[in-house]
Each structure stands twice: as structure tokens, then as C-alpha cells.
Amino acid sequence: MMMRMLEAGGMQLLTDNIRKANQDNPNGYYEYERVKNLAHDQAWLEEAVGKAVKMASALLKHLPEGYSYNVIFMQRKMEEMLASQRQMLIRRGKPTDTISDERMAELSHKHLEQVRSWIEAQSNMNVIYADYNEFLKKPLNHAQRISQFLGNTLDIDGMVRVVDRSLYRQRR
């Protein structure tokens, strides 16, 4: 949702469209495949300057110090995130019982705390935490916050128009 909002707001994105839209994510994934190998491949970062790049939180620690980063850290209710992941596994015919939700939630909370602490220690990172569930309730307020965080250059009305509550399927 956030990448789609940033795009609608007028921000350039770095994506490659390799991972296509599907039932799990009908608007697409807005990913750039090289991001997944950030620990070993940073040559593409110059191409990313001034653009939004989607990245899993575990990869942030591999961002080099030579750049400044504005991080929009998306959060979602843990039980909803786990339910969403489970549905994706089911659709792909993968096992869903390799780890309990309780254990996965415990590991995820621990990881998120470590990432937050790490981000706070970085002098080249500005961060704003954005709650997915709150975005759906008050998209205008949160689009304004994001635009302000990024220098008040985004089309807020455009951002709000692309928020699609019908995609909020794993409610808890």
C-alpha cells in the first residue's frame, strides 16, 4: 500500500516488476529484486537516490553509511500479518505448521525491537513509523504525515485515492 501511495503522490520508485500482481497482492509488489542481495550487491544504490525502494526490515542493516535514508517503517497488527502470511502459504501449497503463530510472533517482536534500536543508533537515517491499520482508518492524516516527513512534495489527494480498504482481508 505504501509504495502505491508514494507513486500516486508523485514520488519516483525503484522497481523491476519481476514479481507480478497476484491474488495475494492484486496491485503488485513494487519490489526491486536486487534489494534482496543488498549484503553483497550495493552497486544499484546510486540508481536509487531520490527514489522509494521497498525493503524488508532485516536488510536495513546492510545499507552503507555513504548515503542518507528516510525510512518509512510500515507496521501491522502481528496477528493480521501472520494470517496474511498463512494465506499466502496456503495458496502456494506450502506447509503452514512448521512454526507456531506464538513462536513466530515472539521472533518477529524480538526482531522488530532489534531493528528499531539499530535505526535509532544510525546518524544517517530518519524514520517515521506508519501503522497500516491506522492508515486505513484515517488515510488523509497519515498521507499528510508521510508527505511532511518527505519534505511536503507529495500529492496528498493522489495518495489518499489509492488506499483500497477492500484489500484489508486479514482482519483481527
N, C-alpha and C positions, 0 to 999 in steps of 0.2 A: 504494500500500500504506500509506504513512504517514497519509494523510488518513483512510483507513478505520480504521486503528488508533486514531487520535485520537478519531474518532467513537465507536468501541466503548469507548474509555476514558472517555467521558463529556464530552468537550470539544465545545463548540458550533462548528459550521463555518459559513463564509460560502460558499455555493454557489448556483448557479441552475439546475442540471440541464439546461442548454441542450444541452450535448454529451452525448449519450446513450451508455450502455454499448454496446459492440460486440465483435467478435471480438478486436480488439487489446487491449481493456480491459473484460473482461466484468463487472467490478464497478462500472464507471462511472469518470468522470474527476474528479469532485469539484472542478470549476472554477467560477469566477465570472468571467463574460465581461468585465466592466468592468476587471478587472485588466490585461488586455492593452493598455488605453489609459491606463495609470497616468501616463504622462508628461504627459497632457493632462486627465485626469479623476481628481481626488483627492477629490471630494465624497463618495464612498462610504466613505472610510476611517473615519469616525466610526461607521458601522454595523459595522465590522469589529473594533472594540475588544473584546478578550476572546475573540475567535474565531480559529480557524485558517483561514488563507487560502492556497491553493496558488498559487505564483508561480514563473515561470521566473527563473533567476538573473540574466539580463540586465536584468530590471525592478527589481531591488533598489535600484539607484542612483537611482530615481525616488521612493523613499519619502521623504516630507518629515520634517524634523527635529523637528517638534512632537509626535511620538509615540515611545514606546519599543517595541522589537521583539525578540521571541525568535524566532530563525531556526533552524529545523531544516533543515540543508543536506544533502539526500539525494545520495549518490554511488553510482556503479555502475561496474563494470569497463567501460572505454571500448569494448572490442570487443563486449561484450554490448549496450551502449547503441546502438552503430552497427548491429548486426544487428537489433535490435528496430525501429529507425527504418526500416531497409531493408524489413523485412517489412510495416510499415505502408504504405510507399510502393507496394510490390508489390500489396497488397490494394486500394489506391485507384487502381491503374492509372497511377501516376506513374513517371517515369524514375528509375532508381537509379544512373545512371552520370554524373551531372552534376559530381560531385566524388569523388575517390578517398577510400577509407577512411583512408589515411595522411594526406592533407591535412586531412580533417575532424577526425581525431584531433589533429593538430597545432594546428588552430584552436581546438578545444574545450579542450585543455590550456592554451593561452595565455589563453583567456577565463576559465577557472576560476581560474588564478593571479591574474589581474587582479581578479576578484570577491573572492577571499579577502583579498587585500591591502587592497582597498577596505573590506571589512567590518571588518577589524582596526582601521582608522582611524576608525571610527564610534563615538562615545561613547554613542549611543542604541540600539546593537544588541548583543545577546548571541547567540552562535551555538554550536550543537553540530553536529558533523559525524556523519552517520549513514550507514553503509555498507550498502547494500541486500543485498549478498551475505552480509555478516556477520549481518544481521538474520535471514535465512533459516536460518542455522546455529544461532543462539542467540537466538531471539526474546525469551525471558524476560529475559535480561541487558540487552538493548537497550531493551526496553519499560521496564524499571526506570530506566535512564539517562534516557530521554526524560521519564518521569514526574518524576523528581528535578529535571531541568532546568526543568520547568514548574511546580514547587512542590509536588510529591508529591500531586497532587489527582486523578490518573487511576486508573481501574480497570485494573490491570496484567493481571489474568487475562482480562478482556474484550479487551484489546489483543492479547494472545498468541493468543486463539482465532480471530481473523480473519486471521492470517497463513496464506496459502494457497500452499504450495510448488508446487502443480500449475500455478500461473501463471508459474512461473520457466521460461520456454520457450526463451529465447535464451542457453543456457549455453555458456561458452567456457572 
